[in-house]
Amino acid sequence: MIDVTSGAVIEFSCVEIEALQKKIAADYGYQVIGHRLELLGVPLTPEDRQEDQ
């Protein structure tokens, strides 16, 4: 996830997203060999803001 106010990148992993990507690919007759997912966001509160990393 990219904090658009600071440019900080927050790395995360999610088992559900990984499984959904594989299912979507299989539904369309493909096998996932790589992927990229970018979430752009702004902090809900000033305390949540990440410093540029």
PDB file of N, H, CA, C and O in Angstrom:
ATOM      1  N   MET A   1       0.858  -1.153   0.000  1.00  0.00           N
ATOM      2  CA  MET A   1       0.000   0.000   0.000  1.00  0.00           C
ATOM      3  C   MET A   1       0.905   1.216   0.000  1.00  0.00           C
ATOM      4  O   MET A   1       1.932   1.236   0.679  1.00  0.00           O
ATOM      5  N   ILE A   2       0.522   2.235  -0.766  1.00  0.00           N
ATOM      6  H   ILE A   2      -0.312   2.219  -1.317  1.00  0.00           H
ATOM      7  CA  ILE A   2       1.324   3.441  -0.859  1.00  0.00           C
ATOM      8  C   ILE A   2       0.565   4.588  -0.208  1.00  0.00           C
ATOM      9  O   ILE A   2      -0.556   4.914  -0.599  1.00  0.00           O
ATOM     10  N   ASP A   3       1.200   5.195   0.796  1.00  0.00           N
ATOM     11  H   ASP A   3       2.111   4.930   1.113  1.00  0.00           H
ATOM     12  CA  ASP A   3       0.642   6.381   1.445  1.00  0.00           C
ATOM     13  C   ASP A   3       0.934   7.554   0.514  1.00  0.00           C
ATOM     14  O   ASP A   3       2.081   7.986   0.404  1.00  0.00           O
ATOM     15  N   VAL A   4      -0.088   8.070  -0.151  1.00  0.00           N
ATOM     16  H   VAL A   4      -1.020   7.719  -0.061  1.00  0.00           H
ATOM     17  CA  VAL A   4       0.134   9.118  -1.151  1.00  0.00           C
ATOM     18  C   VAL A   4       0.507  10.457  -0.532  1.00  0.00           C
ATOM     19  O   VAL A   4       0.968  11.353  -1.240  1.00  0.00           O
ATOM     20  N   THR A   5       0.317  10.614   0.778  1.00  0.00           N
ATOM     21  H   THR A   5      -0.058   9.886   1.353  1.00  0.00           H
ATOM     22  CA  THR A   5       0.709  11.866   1.417  1.00  0.00           C
ATOM     23  C   THR A   5       2.192  11.908   1.731  1.00  0.00           C
ATOM     24  O   THR A   5       2.793  12.982   1.740  1.00  0.00           O
ATOM     25  N   SER A   6       2.792  10.749   1.991  1.00  0.00           N
ATOM     26  H   SER A   6       2.304   9.876   1.984  1.00  0.00           H
ATOM     27  CA  SER A   6       4.211  10.712   2.357  1.00  0.00           C
ATOM     28  C   SER A   6       5.069   9.925   1.381  1.00  0.00           C
ATOM     29  O   SER A   6       6.292  10.064   1.378  1.00  0.00           O
ATOM     30  N   GLY A   7       4.439   9.100   0.553  1.00  0.00           N
ATOM     31  H   GLY A   7       3.445   8.987   0.556  1.00  0.00           H
ATOM     32  CA  GLY A   7       5.193   8.236  -0.349  1.00  0.00           C
ATOM     33  C   GLY A   7       5.647   6.939   0.299  1.00  0.00           C
ATOM     34  O   GLY A   7       6.297   6.117  -0.347  1.00  0.00           O
ATOM     35  N   ALA A   8       5.311   6.750   1.568  1.00  0.00           N
ATOM     36  H   ALA A   8       4.784   7.418   2.093  1.00  0.00           H
ATOM     37  CA  ALA A   8       5.711   5.532   2.271  1.00  0.00           C
ATOM     38  C   ALA A   8       5.029   4.316   1.649  1.00  0.00           C
ATOM     39  O   ALA A   8       3.877   4.376   1.221  1.00  0.00           O
ATOM     40  N   VAL A   9       5.770   3.217   1.613  1.00  0.00           N
ATOM     41  H   VAL A   9       6.706   3.168   1.960  1.00  0.00           H
ATOM     42  CA  VAL A   9       5.240   1.958   1.103  1.00  0.00           C
ATOM     43  C   VAL A   9       5.042   1.023   2.288  1.00  0.00           C
ATOM     44  O   VAL A   9       5.983   0.745   3.032  1.00  0.00           O
ATOM     45  N   ILE A  10       3.826   0.544   2.461  1.00  0.00           N
ATOM     46  H   ILE A  10       3.062   0.770   1.857  1.00  0.00           H
ATOM     47  CA  ILE A  10       3.501  -0.378   3.542  1.00  0.00           C
ATOM     48  C   ILE A  10       3.334  -1.762   2.925  1.00  0.00           C
ATOM     49  O   ILE A  10       2.367  -2.016   2.208  1.00  0.00           O
ATOM     50  N   GLU A  11       4.278  -2.650   3.207  1.00  0.00           N
ATOM     51  H   GLU A  11       5.064  -2.443   3.789  1.00  0.00           H
ATOM     52  CA  GLU A  11       4.231  -4.011   2.668  1.00  0.00           C
ATOM     53  C   GLU A  11       3.262  -4.846   3.500  1.00  0.00           C
ATOM     54  O   GLU A  11       3.197  -4.700   4.721  1.00  0.00           O
ATOM     55  N   PHE A  12       2.522  -5.709   2.842  1.00  0.00           N
ATOM     56  H   PHE A  12       2.575  -5.828   1.850  1.00  0.00           H
ATOM     57  CA  PHE A  12       1.612  -6.604   3.549  1.00  0.00           C
ATOM     58  C   PHE A  12       1.425  -7.867   2.725  1.00  0.00           C
ATOM     59  O   PHE A  12       1.735  -7.897   1.535  1.00  0.00           O
ATOM     60  N   SER A  13       0.918  -8.898   3.364  1.00  0.00           N
ATOM     61  H   SER A  13       0.666  -8.873   4.331  1.00  0.00           H
ATOM     62  CA  SER A  13       0.530 -10.108   2.641  1.00  0.00           C
ATOM     63  C   SER A  13      -0.848 -10.517   3.150  1.00  0.00           C
ATOM     64  O   SER A  13      -1.223 -10.231   4.287  1.00  0.00           O
ATOM     65  N   CYS A  14      -1.591 -11.193   2.275  1.00  0.00           N
ATOM     66  H   CYS A  14      -1.286 -11.425   1.352  1.00  0.00           H
ATOM     67  CA  CYS A  14      -2.956 -11.588   2.624  1.00  0.00           C
ATOM     68  C   CYS A  14      -3.261 -12.915   1.931  1.00  0.00           C
ATOM     69  O   CYS A  14      -3.309 -12.991   0.703  1.00  0.00           O
ATOM     70  N   VAL A  15      -3.462 -13.938   2.720  1.00  0.00           N
ATOM     71  H   VAL A  15      -3.423 -13.877   3.717  1.00  0.00           H
ATOM     72  CA  VAL A  15      -3.748 -15.272   2.194  1.00  0.00           C
ATOM     73  C   VAL A  15      -4.997 -15.253   1.310  1.00  0.00           C
ATOM     74  O   VAL A  15      -5.036 -15.918   0.275  1.00  0.00           O
ATOM     75  N   GLU A  16      -6.014 -14.493   1.716  1.00  0.00           N
ATOM     76  H   GLU A  16      -5.982 -13.953   2.557  1.00  0.00           H
ATOM     77  CA  GLU A  16      -7.259 -14.439   0.950  1.00  0.00           C
ATOM     78  C   GLU A  16      -7.045 -13.829  -0.437  1.00  0.00           C
ATOM     79  O   GLU A  16      -7.613 -14.312  -1.418  1.00  0.00           O
ATOM     80  N   ILE A  17      -6.238 -12.781  -0.526  1.00  0.00           N
ATOM     81  H   ILE A  17      -5.777 -12.389   0.270  1.00  0.00           H
ATOM     82  CA  ILE A  17      -5.961 -12.161  -1.829  1.00  0.00           C
ATOM     83  C   ILE A  17      -5.191 -13.127  -2.718  1.00  0.00           C
ATOM     84  O   ILE A  17      -5.492 -13.257  -3.904  1.00  0.00           O
ATOM     85  N   GLU A  18      -4.200 -13.803  -2.151  1.00  0.00           N
ATOM     86  H   GLU A  18      -3.955 -13.697  -1.188  1.00  0.00           H
ATOM     87  CA  GLU A  18      -3.417 -14.773  -2.922  1.00  0.00           C
ATOM     88  C   GLU A  18      -4.321 -15.871  -3.487  1.00  0.00           C
ATOM     89  O   GLU A  18      -4.212 -16.232  -4.659  1.00  0.00           O
ATOM     90  N   ALA A  19      -5.211 -16.395  -2.645  1.00  0.00           N
ATOM     91  H   ALA A  19      -5.300 -16.102  -1.693  1.00  0.00           H
ATOM     92  CA  ALA A  19      -6.115 -17.460  -3.089  1.00  0.00           C
ATOM     93  C   ALA A  19      -7.066 -16.955  -4.172  1.00  0.00           C
ATOM     94  O   ALA A  19      -7.332 -17.667  -5.140  1.00  0.00           O
ATOM     95  N   LEU A  20      -7.576 -15.747  -4.022  1.00  0.00           N
ATOM     96  H   LEU A  20      -7.360 -15.168  -3.236  1.00  0.00           H
ATOM     97  CA  LEU A  20      -8.492 -15.180  -5.005  1.00  0.00           C
ATOM     98  C   LEU A  20      -7.801 -14.981  -6.351  1.00  0.00           C
ATOM     99  O   LEU A  20      -8.400 -15.235  -7.396  1.00  0.00           O
ATOM    100  N   GLN A  21      -6.554 -14.531  -6.335  1.00  0.00           N
ATOM    101  H   GLN A  21      -6.067 -14.325  -5.486  1.00  0.00           H
ATOM    102  CA  GLN A  21      -5.806 -14.369  -7.590  1.00  0.00           C
ATOM    103  C   GLN A  21      -5.680 -15.702  -8.324  1.00  0.00           C
ATOM    104  O   GLN A  21      -5.873 -15.775  -9.538  1.00  0.00           O
ATOM    105  N   LYS A  22      -5.357 -16.747  -7.578  1.00  0.00           N
ATOM    106  H   LYS A  22      -5.201 -16.688  -6.592  1.00  0.00           H
ATOM    107  CA  LYS A  22      -5.218 -18.073  -8.192  1.00  0.00           C
ATOM    108  C   LYS A  22      -6.551 -18.558  -8.756  1.00  0.00           C
ATOM    109  O   LYS A  22      -6.595 -19.134  -9.843  1.00  0.00           O
ATOM    110  N   LYS A  23      -7.634 -18.327  -8.021  1.00  0.00           N
ATOM    111  H   LYS A  23      -7.599 -17.860  -7.137  1.00  0.00           H
ATOM    112  CA  LYS A  23      -8.955 -18.755  -8.483  1.00  0.00           C
ATOM    113  C   LYS A  23      -9.359 -18.009  -9.748  1.00  0.00           C
ATOM    114  O   LYS A  23      -9.847 -18.619 -10.699  1.00  0.00           O
ATOM    115  N   ILE A  24      -9.161 -16.706  -9.765  1.00  0.00           N
ATOM    116  H   ILE A  24      -8.765 -16.210  -8.993  1.00  0.00           H
ATOM    117  CA  ILE A  24      -9.512 -15.915 -10.950  1.00  0.00           C
ATOM    118  C   ILE A  24      -8.719 -16.393 -12.154  1.00  0.00           C
ATOM    119  O   ILE A  24      -9.280 -16.574 -13.235  1.00  0.00           O
ATOM    120  N   ALA A  25      -7.423 -16.599 -11.978  1.00  0.00           N
ATOM    121  H   ALA A  25      -6.968 -16.452 -11.100  1.00  0.00           H
ATOM    122  CA  ALA A  25      -6.592 -17.073 -13.087  1.00  0.00           C
ATOM    123  C   ALA A  25      -7.090 -18.430 -13.580  1.00  0.00           C
ATOM    124  O   ALA A  25      -7.225 -18.640 -14.785  1.00  0.00           O
ATOM    125  N   ALA A  26      -7.363 -19.353 -12.655  1.00  0.00           N
ATOM    126  H   ALA A  26      -7.254 -19.182 -11.675  1.00  0.00           H
ATOM    127  CA  ALA A  26      -7.839 -20.682 -13.038  1.00  0.00           C
ATOM    128  C   ALA A  26      -9.185 -20.605 -13.754  1.00  0.00           C
ATOM    129  O   ALA A  26      -9.415 -21.329 -14.722  1.00  0.00           O
ATOM    130  N   ASP A  27     -10.072 -19.734 -13.282  1.00  0.00           N
ATOM    131  H   ASP A  27      -9.885 -19.146 -12.495  1.00  0.00           H
ATOM    132  CA  ASP A  27     -11.381 -19.565 -13.929  1.00  0.00           C
ATOM    133  C   ASP A  27     -11.242 -19.132 -15.382  1.00  0.00           C
ATOM    134  O   ASP A  27     -12.093 -19.452 -16.212  1.00  0.00           O
ATOM    135  N   TYR A  28     -10.176 -18.408 -15.690  1.00  0.00           N
ATOM    136  H   TYR A  28      -9.485 -18.148 -15.015  1.00  0.00           H
ATOM    137  CA  TYR A  28      -9.943 -17.938 -17.053  1.00  0.00           C
ATOM    138  C   TYR A  28      -8.956 -18.815 -17.814  1.00  0.00           C
ATOM    139  O   TYR A  28      -8.556 -18.490 -18.932  1.00  0.00           O
ATOM    140  N   GLY A  29      -8.563 -19.941 -17.192  1.00  0.00           N
ATOM    141  H   GLY A  29      -8.888 -20.205 -16.283  1.00  0.00           H
ATOM    142  CA  GLY A  29      -7.678 -20.881 -17.855  1.00  0.00           C
ATOM    143  C   GLY A  29      -6.213 -20.489 -17.823  1.00  0.00           C
ATOM    144  O   GLY A  29      -5.463 -20.809 -18.746  1.00  0.00           O
ATOM    145  N   TYR A  30      -5.798 -19.799 -16.768  1.00  0.00           N
ATOM    146  H   TYR A  30      -6.407 -19.539 -16.018  1.00  0.00           H
ATOM    147  CA  TYR A  30      -4.411 -19.362 -16.633  1.00  0.00           C
ATOM    148  C   TYR A  30      -3.812 -19.851 -15.331  1.00  0.00           C
ATOM    149  O   TYR A  30      -4.523 -20.236 -14.402  1.00  0.00           O
ATOM    150  N   GLN A  31      -2.489 -19.828 -15.282  1.00  0.00           N
ATOM    151  H   GLN A  31      -1.912 -19.515 -16.036  1.00  0.00           H
ATOM    152  CA  GLN A  31      -1.743 -20.092 -14.062  1.00  0.00           C
ATOM    153  C   GLN A  31      -0.976 -18.820 -13.732  1.00  0.00           C
ATOM    154  O   GLN A  31      -0.301 -18.261 -14.597  1.00  0.00           O
ATOM    155  N   VAL A  32      -1.071 -18.360 -12.498  1.00  0.00           N
ATOM    156  H   VAL A  32      -1.619 -18.813 -11.795  1.00  0.00           H
ATOM    157  CA  VAL A  32      -0.359 -17.154 -12.083  1.00  0.00           C
ATOM    158  C   VAL A  32       1.131 -17.458 -11.985  1.00  0.00           C
ATOM    159  O   VAL A  32       1.533 -18.415 -11.324  1.00  0.00           O
ATOM    160  N   ILE A  33       1.945 -16.641 -12.643  1.00  0.00           N
ATOM    161  H   ILE A  33       1.618 -15.863 -13.180  1.00  0.00           H
ATOM    162  CA  ILE A  33       3.401 -16.776 -12.520  1.00  0.00           C
ATOM    163  C   ILE A  33       4.014 -15.528 -11.881  1.00  0.00           C
ATOM    164  O   ILE A  33       5.211 -15.489 -11.596  1.00  0.00           O
ATOM    165  N   GLY A  34       3.196 -14.533 -11.665  1.00  0.00           N
ATOM    166  H   GLY A  34       2.224 -14.565 -11.897  1.00  0.00           H
ATOM    167  CA  GLY A  34       3.630 -13.303 -11.010  1.00  0.00           C
ATOM    168  C   GLY A  34       2.439 -12.386 -10.872  1.00  0.00           C
ATOM    169  O   GLY A  34       1.406 -12.587 -11.511  1.00  0.00           O
ATOM    170  N   HIS A  35       2.588 -11.377 -10.035  1.00  0.00           N
ATOM    171  H   HIS A  35       3.427 -11.214  -9.516  1.00  0.00           H
ATOM    172  CA  HIS A  35       1.489 -10.433  -9.876  1.00  0.00           C
ATOM    173  C   HIS A  35       1.994  -9.127  -9.280  1.00  0.00           C
ATOM    174  O   HIS A  35       3.087  -9.055  -8.718  1.00  0.00           O
ATOM    175  N   ARG A  36       1.176  -8.111  -9.420  1.00  0.00           N
ATOM    176  H   ARG A  36       0.289  -8.169  -9.876  1.00  0.00           H
ATOM    177  CA  ARG A  36       1.456  -6.811  -8.801  1.00  0.00           C
ATOM    178  C   ARG A  36       0.122  -6.208  -8.384  1.00  0.00           C
ATOM    179  O   ARG A  36      -0.824  -6.157  -9.171  1.00  0.00           O
ATOM    180  N   LEU A  37       0.060  -5.760  -7.157  1.00  0.00           N
ATOM    181  H   LEU A  37       0.829  -5.801  -6.518  1.00  0.00           H
ATOM    182  CA  LEU A  37      -1.143  -5.125  -6.635  1.00  0.00           C
ATOM    183  C   LEU A  37      -0.711  -3.856  -5.919  1.00  0.00           C
ATOM    184  O   LEU A  37       0.115  -3.910  -5.008  1.00  0.00           O
ATOM    185  N   GLU A  38      -1.251  -2.731  -6.314  1.00  0.00           N
ATOM    186  H   GLU A  38      -1.922  -2.687  -7.054  1.00  0.00           H
ATOM    187  CA  GLU A  38      -0.940  -1.462  -5.658  1.00  0.00           C
ATOM    188  C   GLU A  38      -2.218  -0.869  -5.086  1.00  0.00           C
ATOM    189  O   GLU A  38      -3.214  -0.701  -5.790  1.00  0.00           O
ATOM    190  N   LEU A  39      -2.172  -0.558  -3.814  1.00  0.00           N
ATOM    191  H   LEU A  39      -1.363  -0.694  -3.242  1.00  0.00           H
ATOM    192  CA  LEU A  39      -3.265   0.142  -3.160  1.00  0.00           C
ATOM    193  C   LEU A  39      -2.752   1.535  -2.831  1.00  0.00           C
ATOM    194  O   LEU A  39      -1.694   1.676  -2.219  1.00  0.00           O
ATOM    195  N   LEU A  40      -3.483   2.558  -3.228  1.00  0.00           N
ATOM    196  H   LEU A  40      -4.343   2.443  -3.725  1.00  0.00           H
ATOM    197  CA  LEU A  40      -3.116   3.934  -2.931  1.00  0.00           C
ATOM    198  C   LEU A  40      -4.062   4.449  -1.867  1.00  0.00           C
ATOM    199  O   LEU A  40      -5.278   4.298  -1.990  1.00  0.00           O
ATOM    200  N   GLY A  41      -3.521   5.054  -0.828  1.00  0.00           N
ATOM    201  H   GLY A  41      -2.533   5.177  -0.728  1.00  0.00           H
ATOM    202  CA  GLY A  41      -4.393   5.515   0.239  1.00  0.00           C
ATOM    203  C   GLY A  41      -3.860   6.732   0.961  1.00  0.00           C
ATOM    204  O   GLY A  41      -2.719   7.154   0.771  1.00  0.00           O
ATOM    205  N   VAL A  42      -4.718   7.276   1.789  1.00  0.00           N
ATOM    206  H   VAL A  42      -5.644   6.933   1.944  1.00  0.00           H
ATOM    207  CA  VAL A  42      -4.360   8.381   2.673  1.00  0.00           C
ATOM    208  C   VAL A  42      -4.689   7.951   4.098  1.00  0.00           C
ATOM    209  O   VAL A  42      -5.644   7.204   4.309  1.00  0.00           O
ATOM    210  N   PRO A  43      -3.917   8.408   5.078  1.00  0.00           N
ATOM    211  CA  PRO A  43      -4.173   8.042   6.467  1.00  0.00           C
ATOM    212  C   PRO A  43      -5.546   8.528   6.928  1.00  0.00           C
ATOM    213  O   PRO A  43      -5.997   9.608   6.545  1.00  0.00           O
ATOM    214  N   LEU A  44      -6.194   7.723   7.746  1.00  0.00           N
ATOM    215  H   LEU A  44      -5.828   6.846   8.057  1.00  0.00           H
ATOM    216  CA  LEU A  44      -7.482   8.122   8.315  1.00  0.00           C
ATOM    217  C   LEU A  44      -7.303   9.238   9.340  1.00  0.00           C
ATOM    218  O   LEU A  44      -8.142  10.132   9.453  1.00  0.00           O
ATOM    219  N   THR A  45      -6.199   9.175  10.088  1.00  0.00           N
ATOM    220  H   THR A  45      -5.518   8.449   9.996  1.00  0.00           H
ATOM    221  CA  THR A  45      -5.896  10.209  11.077  1.00  0.00           C
ATOM    222  C   THR A  45      -4.413  10.546  10.982  1.00  0.00           C
ATOM    223  O   THR A  45      -3.639   9.744  10.459  1.00  0.00           O
ATOM    224  N   PRO A  46      -3.995  11.721  11.478  1.00  0.00           N
ATOM    225  CA  PRO A  46      -2.567  12.066  11.449  1.00  0.00           C
ATOM    226  C   PRO A  46      -1.697  11.034  12.171  1.00  0.00           C
ATOM    227  O   PRO A  46      -0.548  10.819  11.785  1.00  0.00           O
ATOM    228  N   GLU A  47      -2.230  10.399  13.204  1.00  0.00           N
ATOM    229  H   GLU A  47      -3.164  10.573  13.517  1.00  0.00           H
ATOM    230  CA  GLU A  47      -1.463   9.395  13.950  1.00  0.00           C
ATOM    231  C   GLU A  47      -1.164   8.159  13.107  1.00  0.00           C
ATOM    232  O   GLU A  47      -0.198   7.445  13.373  1.00  0.00           O
ATOM    233  N   ASP A  48      -1.988   7.906  12.095  1.00  0.00           N
ATOM    234  H   ASP A  48      -2.773   8.486  11.879  1.00  0.00           H
ATOM    235  CA  ASP A  48      -1.804   6.731  11.245  1.00  0.00           C
ATOM    236  C   ASP A  48      -0.757   6.954  10.163  1.00  0.00           C
ATOM    237  O   ASP A  48      -0.337   5.995   9.515  1.00  0.00           O
ATOM    238  N   ARG A  49      -0.326   8.191   9.953  1.00  0.00           N
ATOM    239  H   ARG A  49      -0.667   8.969  10.480  1.00  0.00           H
ATOM    240  CA  ARG A  49       0.581   8.513   8.852  1.00  0.00           C
ATOM    241  C   ARG A  49       1.922   7.808   9.024  1.00  0.00           C
ATOM    242  O   ARG A  49       2.516   7.829  10.103  1.00  0.00           O
ATOM    243  N   GLN A  50       2.384   7.190   7.953  1.00  0.00           N
ATOM    244  H   GLN A  50       1.902   7.174   7.077  1.00  0.00           H
ATOM    245  CA  GLN A  50       3.681   6.526   7.926  1.00  0.00           C
ATOM    246  C   GLN A  50       4.712   7.525   7.413  1.00  0.00           C
ATOM    247  O   GLN A  50       4.438   8.297   6.495  1.00  0.00           O
ATOM    248  N   GLU A  51       5.882   7.504   8.004  1.00  0.00           N
ATOM    249  H   GLU A  51       6.105   6.876   8.750  1.00  0.00           H
ATOM    250  CA  GLU A  51       6.964   8.354   7.499  1.00  0.00           C
ATOM    251  C   GLU A  51       7.502   7.737   6.228  1.00  0.00           C
ATOM    252  O   GLU A  51       7.430   6.521   6.051  1.00  0.00           O
ATOM    253  N   ASP A  52       8.039   8.551   5.345  1.00  0.00           N
ATOM    254  H   ASP A  52       8.098   9.539   5.489  1.00  0.00           H
ATOM    255  CA  ASP A  52       8.623   8.073   4.089  1.00  0.00           C
ATOM    256  C   ASP A  52       9.697   7.042   4.408  1.00  0.00           C
ATOM    257  O   ASP A  52      10.635   7.318   5.156  1.00  0.00           O
ATOM    258  N   GLN A  53       9.550   5.851   3.833  1.00  0.00           N
ATOM    259  H   GLN A  53       8.788   5.627   3.225  1.00  0.00           H
ATOM    260  CA  GLN A  53      10.488   4.756   4.129  1.00  0.00           C
ATOM    261  C   GLN A  53      11.208   4.330   2.890  1.00  0.00           C
ATOM    262  O   GLN A  53      12.037   3.421   2.939  1.00  0.00           O
TER     263      GLN A  53
END
